[in-house]
Every structure is written in C-alpha cells, then in structure tokens.
Amino acid sequence: MESAGGRSRLDLTELLILVVGLSVAGLAKGTSGMGLPLIATPILAGVFGPRLAVAIVTIPILASNSLLLVQGYRKRDLLRGIAPLFVASAIGTAIGTLLLASLDQRTFALLITIMVVIFLARGDRLLGEDPAALRARILGPLICFVGGVLQGTTSIASPLVGSYFHARRLAAADFVFTLAAIFEVNAIVQVIGYSAQGLFTPDVVALGLLGLVPTLLALAVGIALRGRLDPQRFRQFIVALIVLSVANLLWRTFAA
C-alpha cells in the first residue's frame, strides 16, 4: 500500500509504529473516554504529516465512540437537556474542518491552554453547583464549540471538553458515555467535511480501517480496566490525560 502522502509503500517499522500507537490510544480511550487522537495523531503525523493524520485517525475515533455508546446505552438519559452542547460542538467542528489548513495554531493553542488551566484549577467553582444555572448554560455550549473547532483542525477536543466535564464531577461511566456522544457527533461532522475536501482517498480509508483492529481490541481492554478504578483514581487519570493533551498540543504547535 502506498502512503497517503504519495510516498513509497509503508515499511514494516512504520506499520508496527501505527499498530502499537493505536493500541495504546485505544487503551486510553476505553479507560477514560478520551485520549485516542491525543496519542494516535502525533504518531500518524510523523508518517503522513498532520493534515492526513487528522483524516486517518477520524475513522478509529468514529468506530471507538460508536462502541462506547453501544456499551453504555443504558446511560442515554444523560443526553437529555444537553442538546445545545451537541449543536455547538457540531458547528465548531464544521468550522474546524474548513480551517484545517489555515488556522493560526499558535494563538489557538495558547487560548486552549489558558482555558484548560482555569477549568482544572477553578472549574467546579466557575460552573457552580447547578447545571441549569445561567453561567453553566452559557459556558457549556461555548466550551463545546471551541472544542469542536479544535477537533476539526487537530482531531483533539479532549483538553477543553474533558476538563469541562471533569469539573462537572461526573461518575466514571457517565463521563465516558457523555464524552463519547459528543465526540461521535464531532467525528460524523469531520467525516462529512473531510470527504467534501477530498481527504478520504482510498489509501487514507484503508489505513483508517486497518487501524480499527488494534484500536478496538485495546478499547475493549480499557473498558474492562475502567471498572477496576475507584472514583478518585479515575479523576486523577483524567487530569493526567488532560495535562498530557495540553502539553502535546503546545509541543506540536511551537516545536514543529
């Protein structure tokens, strides 16, 4: 198979890197509901470049979120009342797909970092105790909109969206299901947007489908591990992933 960037065929080392990277990413996704693009996108970008890496990883993202939604379908009542978050997130993702090649990544990365730091440090006080309060109703869609733009341009929305729901102090299963639902909507919008731009060439689709095998196998392991984590350990794991996500975003933006 030729690489999506038009190079010669992938060698064994590159394929192993993809398989191992997507396995680790799937494990993180199954455990926490986030982390797949955080880990997988930089690995794929090293082989294909950032733009095609974002397109390739969209396929495992779509499939893994679908599996998490099926696995946690009994939690579907959680989605009632958060339609504005879905709408804002979808609009942001659509805009992000159009800005994929032109967004000022440095300014965007700095803004995201500042917002994540605020939510990790003071998110619970900023949102308050009542999810129906005016400030929560305003901040929720705003965060999901910006997170959607981030997912459309980089495939990584977890810094903002994850920190927002972390501040809401959801139980582990509720956290994972809610994030999977939002990221699934974003991924569907990504597929439509990238298809319109001609990013889903046969090679890109083939690599995305190939990546499903290690991703979904590791995802199942992660789901099993999640049940063994107590609530405090789960929250610590989420904070660690969010911090890693922001560090990765800054490194990719300023060290590139």
N, C-alpha and C positions, 0 to 999 in steps of 0.2 A: 504493500500500500504506500502510495506517495504521501508525504506530509501535506497538511492543508496549506502550507505556505508555498508549495510548489517545489520543495526540495526533493532529494532522492528518497528512496524508501527508508522508513524508520528502521534503525538497527535494534538489536536485542536489548542493549542497555537502555535505550530510550523507552522501549516498551515496558521494561521492568520498572523504570522510574515512574511511569504512568500508573502501572498496576499497584505498586507499593504506595504511591502518593494518594491514589483514590481509595485504597483500603483504609489508610489512616484517616482520611477525610470522612469516609462512610462511618467509621467507628465513632468519631466525634459527633457526627450528625445524629446517629442513633442514640447516643448517650444524652445529648443536650438539646437536640432540635436545631442546632446551628453548627457552623464550623466547616461545612463541606467546601464551599467556594474559598473560604479563608485559607484552607490548606491546599486544595487542588489547583486553584487558579494560578498561583505563583509557579507551581511545578509545570503546568502546561505552558505557561508563558515562556518558560525557559527553553521550550522546544519549538513552540509555534509563534511566539510573540503575543503580547497582551490582548490584542483585538480578537484574534481567532481563539485564544484560550478562553475568553469570556463566552464565546459562542459554543465551544465544545462542552464546557462544564455545565451549560444550561440543561443539557439532556439528563445527566445524572441528578441535577437538582430537581428537575420536574418529576423524575421517577421516584426519588427518595422521599420527597414530600408527599407524593401520592400514597406511598406505602405507609408513612406515618399517619396520614389521615385515615386510612383504612384500619390501621392497628388501633387508633384511638377514637373510632367513630362514635363511641358512647359519650364522648365529651362534646358532641356537636352543639349542645345547648350553650356552650361558652361563646359561640359565634353570634348569638342573638345580641343585638344592640351595638355591635361594633362595625356595622356596615360602612360608616364614614371612614373607618380606618382602611378597609379594603379599597374603597373608591379612591382615597387619597394616595394609597400605595400604588394602585394600578396607574393612575395618572402620572405619578412621579416616575414609575418605571418606563412608561411610554416615552416620556420626555428624555429619560436617560438613554434609551436606545438610540434616539436621534442625536444625542450629544456624545455618543461613544468616542468619536474621533476628534471632538473639538472642545470639550470641557476643560477649563483651567483646573487641572487636577491638584495643583499645589494649594490654591485658595480653598478648594472644596475639602481637601484633606485636613487642613487646619481648622476649618469650621466644624467638621465632623468630630475631630479630636476634642475641641472645646466643649461641644455639646455632650459627648460621652463622659468626659470628666465631671461635668456638672451633674449628670444623671447618676453616675456611680457614687458621687460624694453626697449629693443632696436630693436625689430623685424622689425618695419617699416623701420628703417634706414639700418639695416643689409640686408634686401631684396631689398631695393631701390624702385624706382617708376615703373620700367619696369619689368613685369613678365617674359619677354623674355630675360632679361639680363642674362649673364653667371652665376653670383652668384646665382640668383634665380633658374636657371635651374639645378644647382648642389645641392643647399640646399633643394629644394622641394623633389626630389627623396630620398635624404639622410634622411630627417625627416620622410618621409612616410615609408621608410624601417625600421628605428628604431621603429617607431610607430607600424608597423606590428609585429615586434618581441615582443613588449610589449603586443599587443592584443593576440598573440598566446600563451603567457605564463600566462597572468593575465586577459585577456579579456578587458583590459582598455587601449585604444590607445589615448584617448582624451587629456591627458596632452600635448603631443607633436603635434599631428595633429591639435587639436583645437587651440593651441597657434600659430601655423604656419599660418592657415587661418585667425585667428583673426588679425595677423599682416598684412595680405593682405587687411584688411578693406572691406571685402565683405558685401553686404547688407544682412539682416537677412535671407530672403528666399534663396538667393544664398549660403550663409554659410551653412544652414541646408541641402540643396539639395546636395551640393558638399561633405559634410561630410558623408551623408547617402550613397552616391555612393561608397565612399572609404571604409567605414565600412561594406558595403554589400559584397564587394569583399573579404574583410578580413574574414567575417563570413562564406562565402562559403568555403574558404580555411580551416578555423577552422573545419567546419563540416566534410570535407574530411579527414583532419589529425586526428581528434579525433576518427572518425569512424575506421580508419586504426589501431588505438591503442586500440580499443575495449572499449572506454569510454562511448559510447552511448548504455548502457544496456537498457532493457525495462523500468526499473524504472526511469532512468535518462530522457529518452524520454518522459515518462508520466508526470514527473514533469515539464519538459520544456513546454510541451503542455498545462498543467494546468496553468502555469504562463502566457500564452498568453492572457487569459481572462482579468485579471486586468491590464496587461501591455498595451494592445491595447485600452481598454476603456479609460485609463488615457492618453494615447498618443493622442487620439482624442481631449481630453480637452486641452492638452498642445498646440496642433496645433491652436486651437481657441484662446487661451491666447496670443500666439505669435503675432497674428495680432493686439493686443491691445498695444504692447510695441513699444515705439518710438525707433529710432536707437541708441540713447545714452544709454537708459535703457537696450537695448538688449546687447550692448557691455559690459556694467557693469555686466550683468547677466553671460555672457560668461567668463569674467575674474574671477568672483566669483566661477564658476564651475571648472575652470582650477586650481585655487588655492586649492579648496577643493579636487580636484582629486590628486594633488601632495601631499597634507597633508595626504590623505588616503593611498596613495602608500607608503609614508615614515612610517606611523604608522603600516601598515600591515607588512612591511619589518623588522623594527627594534624593534617593540613591541611584535612581535609574539614569 
